[in-house]
């Protein structure tokens, strides 16, 4: 699992500490290149559209959540991961 955010590195660090995240976070604050590559950059407002992708280690896209609502999302993603990968 990897997270990406257009927030600053410092904001990402604080967020990861607050929620005790153990996954790496990609900082995309300057160029928004990762967000642009995935088609979720919203440069005019300085944020990215919240989206989740489940991608196999070989690069196969297994599922997309194009409209993420934080409440309950983690449980939905975990259930899908268990269904796909056991």
Backbone as a printed PyTorch tensor [residue, N CA C, xyz], in Angstrom:
tensor([[[  0.8410,  -1.1610,   0.0000],
         [  0.0000,   0.0000,   0.0000],
         [  0.8920,   1.2310,   0.0000]],

        [[  0.5540,   2.1730,  -0.8550],
         [  1.2750,   3.4360,  -0.9550],
         [  0.2390,   4.5470,  -1.0170]],

        [[  0.4780,   5.6080,  -0.3040],
         [ -0.3890,   6.7780,  -0.3750],
         [  0.3050,   7.8870,  -1.1360]],

        [[ -0.4730,   8.7270,  -1.7810],
         [  0.0770,   9.8950,  -2.4700],
         [ -0.7960,  11.0890,  -2.1420]],

        [[ -0.1500,  12.2200,  -1.9580],
         [ -0.8700,  13.4270,  -1.5960],
         [ -0.1890,  14.6410,  -2.2020]],

        [[ -0.9850,  15.6430,  -2.5700],
         [ -0.4230,  16.8980,  -3.0540],
         [ -0.1370,  17.8520,  -1.8980]],

        [[ -0.2660,  17.3540,  -0.6840],
         [  0.1020,  18.1510,   0.4860],
         [  1.6210,  18.1780,   0.6270]],

        [[  2.1020,  19.0760,   1.4540],
         [  3.5450,  19.1800,   1.6850],
         [  4.0640,  17.9410,   2.4190]],

        [[  5.3770,  17.7430,   2.3450],
         [  6.0000,  16.6240,   3.0530],
         [  5.7180,  16.7190,   4.5440]],

        [[  5.7720,  17.9170,   5.0960],
         [  5.5050,  18.1130,   6.5230],
         [  4.0590,  17.7540,   6.8690]],

        [[  3.1200,  18.1680,   6.0390],
         [  1.7060,  17.8350,   6.2760],
         [  1.4970,  16.3240,   6.2050]],

        [[  2.1580,  15.6660,   5.2450],
         [  2.0610,  14.2050,   5.1330],
         [  2.6270,  13.5260,   6.3720]],

        [[  3.7770,  14.0220,   6.8450],
         [  4.3990,  13.4360,   8.0340],
         [  3.4730,  13.5440,   9.2350]],

        [[  2.8880,  14.7090,   9.4480],
         [  1.9800,  14.9110,  10.5830],
         [  0.7470,  14.0230,  10.4630]],

        [[  0.2090,  13.9080,   9.2580],
         [ -0.9750,  13.0860,   9.0350],
         [ -0.6590,  11.6210,   9.3200]],

        [[  0.5020,  11.1670,   8.8340],
         [  0.9120,   9.7790,   9.0650],
         [  1.1010,   9.5030,  10.5500]],

        [[  1.6950,  10.4460,  11.2640],
         [  1.8780,  10.2780,  12.7150],
         [  0.5410,  10.2670,  13.4390]],

        [[ -0.3350,  11.1850,  13.0830],
         [ -1.6480,  11.2730,  13.7380],
         [ -2.4300,   9.9670,  13.6250]],

        [[ -2.3880,   9.3540,  12.4440],
         [ -3.1670,   8.1410,  12.2090],
         [ -2.3320,   6.8680,  12.2810]],

        [[ -1.0820,   7.0040,  12.7360],
         [ -0.1750,   5.8700,  12.9180],
         [ -0.0680,   5.0160,  11.6620]],

        [[  0.1130,   5.6800,  10.5400],
         [  0.2310,   4.9750,   9.2680],
         [  1.5980,   4.3270,   9.1460]],

        [[  1.6180,   3.1460,   8.5890],
         [  2.8800,   2.4360,   8.3690],
         [  3.1990,   2.2940,   6.8950]],

        [[  2.4430,   2.9440,   6.0620],
         [  2.6880,   2.8550,   4.6210],
         [  3.4740,   4.0750,   4.1560]],

        [[  4.2170,   3.9210,   3.0680],
         [  4.9350,   5.0820,   2.5340],
         [  3.9540,   6.0620,   1.8950]],

        [[  4.2830,   7.3390,   1.9740],
         [  3.4830,   8.3780,   1.3380],
         [  4.3250,   9.0940,   0.2970]],

        [[  3.7660,   9.2540,  -0.8850],
         [  4.4400,  10.0000,  -1.9420],
         [  4.0230,  11.4550,  -1.8070]],

        [[  5.0030,  12.3340,  -1.6730],
         [  4.7300,  13.7640,  -1.6360],
         [  4.7010,  14.3060,  -3.0540]],

        [[  3.5910,  14.8850,  -3.4370],
         [  3.3800,  15.3460,  -4.8100],
         [  3.0260,  16.8290,  -4.8320]],

        [[  3.5350,  17.5680,  -3.8330],
         [  3.1040,  18.9510,  -3.6330],
         [  3.5840,  19.9090,  -4.7090]],

        [[  4.7590,  19.7230,  -5.2300],
         [  5.3140,  20.7330,  -6.1510],
         [  4.7430,  20.6540,  -7.5550]],

        [[  4.8980,  19.5190,  -8.1750],
         [  4.5200,  19.4030,  -9.5890],
         [  3.1560,  18.7420,  -9.8190]],

        [[  2.6570,  18.0290,  -8.8210],
         [  1.4160,  17.2560,  -8.9440],
         [  1.5200,  16.2480, -10.0920]],

        [[  2.7550,  15.7720, -10.3420],
         [  2.9910,  14.8400, -11.4380],
         [  2.3010,  13.5030, -11.2530]],

        [[  2.3040,  12.9910, -10.0150],
         [  1.6320,  11.7120,  -9.7490],
         [  0.1330,  11.8800,  -9.9430]],

        [[ -0.4220,  12.9460,  -9.3670],
         [ -1.8590,  13.2040,  -9.5150],
         [ -2.2320,  13.3890, -10.9840]],

        [[ -1.4000,  14.1030, -11.7310],
         [ -1.6730,  14.3040, -13.1550],
         [ -1.6080,  12.9810, -13.9110]],

        [[ -0.6140,  12.1530, -13.6030],
         [ -0.4580,  10.8660, -14.2820],
         [ -1.6670,   9.9620, -14.0670]],

        [[ -2.2830,  10.0700, -12.8930],
         [ -3.4540,   9.2460, -12.5910],
         [ -4.7620,   9.9540, -12.9240]],

        [[ -4.6810,  11.1640, -13.4830],
         [ -5.8760,  11.8830, -13.9200],
         [ -6.7190,  12.4680, -12.8090]],

        [[ -6.1170,  12.7500, -11.6580],
         [ -6.8960,  13.2690, -10.5310],
         [ -6.4470,  14.6530, -10.0600]],

        [[ -5.5040,  15.2600, -10.7820],
         [ -5.0100,  16.5860, -10.3940],
         [ -6.1130,  17.6200, -10.5850]],

        [[ -6.2640,  18.4730,  -9.6070],
         [ -7.1940,  19.6050,  -9.6770],
         [ -6.3650,  20.8510,  -9.3820]],

        [[ -5.5350,  21.2160, -10.3340],
         [ -4.5460,  22.2860, -10.1400],
         [ -5.1770,  23.6230,  -9.7690]],

        [[ -6.3230,  23.9520, -10.3090],
         [ -6.9270,  25.2550, -10.0350],
         [ -7.2750,  25.4390,  -8.5680]],

        [[ -7.5900,  24.3460,  -7.8900],
         [ -7.9180,  24.4360,  -6.4620],
         [ -6.7970,  23.8800,  -5.5830]],

        [[ -5.7360,  23.3590,  -6.2020],
         [ -4.5620,  22.9150,  -5.4550],
         [ -4.7070,  21.6110,  -4.7070]],

        [[ -5.6450,  20.8020,  -5.1070],
         [ -5.8410,  19.4980,  -4.4670],
         [ -5.9520,  18.4280,  -5.5460]],

        [[ -6.0560,  17.1940,  -5.1220],
         [ -6.3060,  16.0870,  -6.0410],
         [ -7.6340,  15.4470,  -5.6620]],

        [[ -8.3100,  14.9170,  -6.6500],
         [ -9.5560,  14.1970,  -6.4110],
         [ -9.2310,  12.9180,  -5.6500]],

        [[ -9.9230,  12.6840,  -4.5440],
         [ -9.6740,  11.4660,  -3.7590],
         [-10.1070,  10.2420,  -4.5460]],

        [[ -9.1560,   9.3760,  -4.7890],
         [ -9.4010,   8.1710,  -5.5710],
         [ -8.5220,   7.0610,  -5.0100]],

        [[ -9.0220,   5.8380,  -5.0630],
         [ -8.2400,   4.6860,  -4.6310],
         [ -8.1630,   3.6980,  -5.7830]],

        [[ -6.9540,   3.1680,  -5.9970],
         [ -6.7200,   2.1360,  -7.0030],
         [ -6.1520,   0.9170,  -6.3010]],

        [[ -6.6350,  -0.2490,  -6.6530],
         [ -6.0420,  -1.5070,  -6.1930],
         [ -5.2770,  -2.0720,  -7.3810]],

        [[ -3.9630,  -2.1640,  -7.2200],
         [ -3.0850,  -2.5690,  -8.3080],
         [ -2.2340,  -3.7430,  -7.8390]],

        [[ -2.2220,  -4.8120,  -8.6430],
         [ -1.3880,  -5.9750,  -8.3380],
         [  0.0870,  -5.5930,  -8.3940]],

        [[  0.9410,  -6.3850,  -7.7330],
         [  2.3870,  -6.1250,  -7.8210],
         [  2.9150,  -6.1160,  -9.2540]],

        [[  2.2390,  -6.8260, -10.1700],
         [  2.6920,  -6.8410, -11.5680],
         [  2.1560,  -5.6550, -12.3730]],

        [[  1.3810,  -4.7820, -11.7140],
         [  0.8660,  -3.5830, -12.3710],
         [ -0.5480,  -3.7010, -12.9030]],

        [[ -1.1960,  -4.8390, -12.7030],
         [ -2.5650,  -5.0230, -13.1800],
         [ -3.5360,  -4.2490, -12.2860]],

        [[ -4.3240,  -3.3960, -12.8920],
         [ -5.3340,  -2.6310, -12.1660],
         [ -6.5110,  -3.5430, -11.8630]],

        [[ -6.8190,  -3.7030, -10.5860],
         [ -7.8820,  -4.6190, -10.1880],
         [ -9.1930,  -3.9160,  -9.8470]],

        [[ -9.1210,  -2.6990,  -9.2930],
         [-10.3490,  -2.0030,  -8.8960],
         [-10.0440,  -0.5240,  -8.7260]],

        [[-11.0220,   0.3040,  -9.0560],
         [-10.9070,   1.7510,  -8.8640],
         [-12.0920,   2.2250,  -8.0430]],

        [[-11.7890,   3.0820,  -7.0950],
         [-12.8170,   3.7860,  -6.3250],
         [-12.7060,   5.2570,  -6.7190]],

        [[-13.5120,   5.7190,  -7.6960],
         [-13.3340,   7.0740,  -8.2090],
         [-13.9030,   8.1820,  -7.3240]],

        [[-14.7750,   7.8480,  -6.4140],
         [-15.3720,   8.8640,  -5.5460],
         [-15.2630,   8.3820,  -4.1020]],

        [[-14.1660,   8.7440,  -3.4530],
         [-13.8940,   8.2620,  -2.1060],
         [-14.5720,   9.1490,  -1.0730]],

        [[-15.3600,   8.5220,  -0.2330],
         [-15.9050,   9.1650,   0.9540],
         [-15.1840,   8.5120,   2.1260]],

        [[-14.4640,   9.3030,   2.9220],
         [-13.6260,   8.7100,   3.9700],
         [-14.3500,   7.7370,   4.9060]],

        [[-15.5700,   8.0690,   5.3190],
         [-16.2660,   7.2020,   6.2700],
         [-16.5880,   5.8540,   5.6160]],

        [[-16.0370,   4.8030,   6.1760],
         [-16.2960,   3.4500,   5.7140],
         [-15.4280,   2.9990,   4.5460]],

        [[-14.6460,   3.9120,   3.9810],
         [-13.8590,   3.5540,   2.7940],
         [-12.8050,   2.4880,   3.0960]],

        [[-12.1070,   2.6310,   4.1890],
         [-11.0600,   1.6620,   4.5350],
         [-11.6310,   0.2570,   4.6390]],

        [[-12.7970,   0.1290,   5.2460],
         [-13.4270,  -1.1890,   5.3800],
         [-13.8020,  -1.7540,   4.0100]],

        [[-14.3020,  -0.8960,   3.1210],
         [-14.6550,  -1.3420,   1.7760],
         [-13.4210,  -1.8240,   1.0160]],

        [[-12.3390,  -1.0660,   1.1230],
         [-11.1030,  -1.4280,   0.4300],
         [-10.5320,  -2.7250,   0.9970]],

        [[-10.5350,  -2.8480,   2.3110],
         [-10.0340,  -4.0740,   2.9370],
         [-10.8440,  -5.2870,   2.4780]],

        [[-12.1640,  -5.1480,   2.4090],
         [-13.0060,  -6.2530,   1.9490],
         [-12.6680,  -6.6200,   0.4990]],

        [[-12.4560,  -5.6310,  -0.3400],
         [-12.1010,  -5.9050,  -1.7330],
         [-10.7380,  -6.5810,  -1.8220]],

        [[ -9.7860,  -6.1360,  -1.0160],
         [ -8.4550,  -6.7690,  -1.0050],
         [ -8.5530,  -8.2300,  -0.6030]],

        [[ -9.3430,  -8.5000,   0.4000],
         [ -9.5130,  -9.8890,   0.8350],
         [-10.1770, -10.7270,  -0.2510]],

        [[-11.1330, -10.1310,  -0.9630],
         [-11.8200, -10.8450,  -2.0270],
         [-10.8540, -11.1300,  -3.1930]],

        [[-10.0290, -10.1580,  -3.5280],
         [ -9.1090, -10.3080,  -4.6630],
         [ -7.9190, -11.1870,  -4.3100]],

        [[ -7.2940, -10.9140,  -3.1630],
         [ -6.0250, -11.5610,  -2.8320],
         [ -6.1020, -12.5720,  -1.6990]],

        [[ -7.2780, -12.7040,  -1.1100],
         [ -7.4520, -13.6960,  -0.0640],
         [ -7.0810, -13.2960,   1.3150]]])
